[in-house]
Amino acid sequence: MRLTFCAACGVTDDLQHHHLVTRSEGDSDDERNLITLCDPCHAKLRERRSDGPTATDRLSEAAGIAGEAVGRLRAVWRHGEATARRRRFLSGSGASGSATWAWRAS
């Protein structure tokens, strides 16, 4: 999956698309076969790969990295939701105009 951040560490600079199953092993440039990594994380993965893990090992590792990325995205979303609640609370918005009501309704 092509992302705008590294799936391993979250940075947004120097991104590369890594093939989970290499083209030499018969796979393609299909989105499902790609993961976005920064150069340092990509280098670490290439180092590990030189030890000879199988395609299944690489897919399992990528699934773990993707799961971590999803967890980070959920945390960012929760932070955004909490910030929006605080803003509604502080602004006093809500059906009754009560700041307390806006907090409890969220």
C-alpha positions as CSV (number, residue, x, y, z in Angstrom):
1,M,0.0,0.0,0.0
2,R,1.4,3.4,-1.0
3,L,1.3,5.8,2.0
4,T,2.5,9.3,2.6
5,F,4.5,8.2,5.7
6,C,6.8,5.3,6.7
7,A,4.7,2.4,7.8
8,A,7.4,1.4,10.3
9,C,8.3,4.7,12.0
10,G,5.9,7.3,10.7
11,V,8.3,9.8,9.2
12,T,7.3,11.6,6.0
13,D,10.7,12.2,4.4
14,D,12.8,10.0,2.0
15,L,10.0,7.5,1.3
16,Q,10.4,4.4,-0.8
17,H,8.0,1.6,-1.9
18,H,9.2,-1.8,-0.8
19,H,8.0,-5.0,-2.5
20,L,6.8,-7.6,0.0
21,V,7.4,-10.4,-2.5
22,T,10.1,-9.4,-5.0
23,R,9.5,-9.3,-8.7
24,S,12.2,-11.8,-9.1
25,E,10.1,-14.2,-7.0
26,G,7.2,-13.7,-9.4
27,D,5.2,-10.9,-7.9
28,S,4.3,-7.5,-9.3
29,D,4.0,-3.8,-8.5
30,D,0.4,-4.3,-7.4
31,E,-0.6,-2.1,-4.5
32,R,-1.1,-5.1,-2.2
33,N,2.5,-6.1,-2.7
34,L,4.0,-2.7,-1.7
35,I,4.6,-1.1,1.6
36,T,5.9,2.5,2.1
37,L,9.1,2.8,4.1
38,C,11.7,5.5,4.8
39,D,15.2,4.9,3.6
40,P,16.6,3.9,7.1
41,C,13.7,1.4,7.7
42,H,14.0,0.1,4.2
43,A,17.8,-0.5,4.7
44,K,17.0,-2.4,8.0
45,L,14.5,-4.6,6.2
46,R,17.0,-5.3,3.3
47,E,19.6,-6.2,6.0
48,R,17.2,-8.7,7.5
49,R,16.3,-10.0,4.1
50,S,19.9,-10.9,3.4
51,D,19.6,-13.5,6.1
52,G,17.2,-15.3,3.8
53,P,13.6,-15.1,5.2
54,T,10.9,-16.6,3.1
55,A,8.1,-14.7,1.4
56,T,5.7,-15.8,4.1
57,D,8.1,-14.4,6.8
58,R,8.2,-11.1,4.9
59,L,4.4,-11.0,4.6
60,S,4.0,-11.6,8.3
61,E,6.5,-8.9,9.1
62,A,4.7,-6.5,6.8
63,A,1.4,-7.3,8.4
64,G,2.9,-6.4,11.8
65,I,4.2,-3.1,10.4
66,A,0.8,-2.3,8.9
67,G,-0.9,-3.1,12.2
68,E,1.4,-0.7,14.0
69,A,0.6,2.0,11.4
70,V,-3.1,1.5,11.8
71,G,-2.7,1.8,15.6
72,R,-0.9,5.1,15.1
73,L,-3.6,6.4,12.8
74,R,-6.3,5.4,15.4
75,A,-4.3,7.3,18.1
76,V,-4.2,10.4,15.9
77,W,-7.9,10.1,15.2
78,R,-8.7,9.8,18.9
79,H,-6.6,12.8,19.7
80,G,-8.5,14.8,17.0
81,E,-11.8,13.7,18.5
82,A,-10.7,14.6,22.0
83,T,-9.6,18.0,20.8
84,A,-12.9,18.6,19.1
85,R,-14.8,17.7,22.3
86,R,-12.7,20.1,24.3
87,R,-13.3,22.9,21.8
88,R,-17.1,22.2,21.9
89,F,-16.9,22.2,25.7
90,L,-15.0,25.4,25.9
91,S,-17.1,27.2,23.4
92,G,-20.3,26.2,25.2
93,S,-22.0,24.8,22.1
94,G,-24.8,22.3,22.3
95,A,-28.6,22.1,22.1
96,S,-29.2,23.7,25.5
97,G,-26.3,26.1,25.1
98,S,-24.6,24.5,28.2
99,A,-20.9,23.7,28.0
100,T,-21.6,20.7,30.3
101,W,-24.2,19.4,27.9
102,A,-21.8,19.6,25.0
103,W,-19.2,17.6,26.9
104,R,-21.6,14.8,28.0
105,A,-23.3,14.5,24.6
106,S,-20.1,13.8,22.8
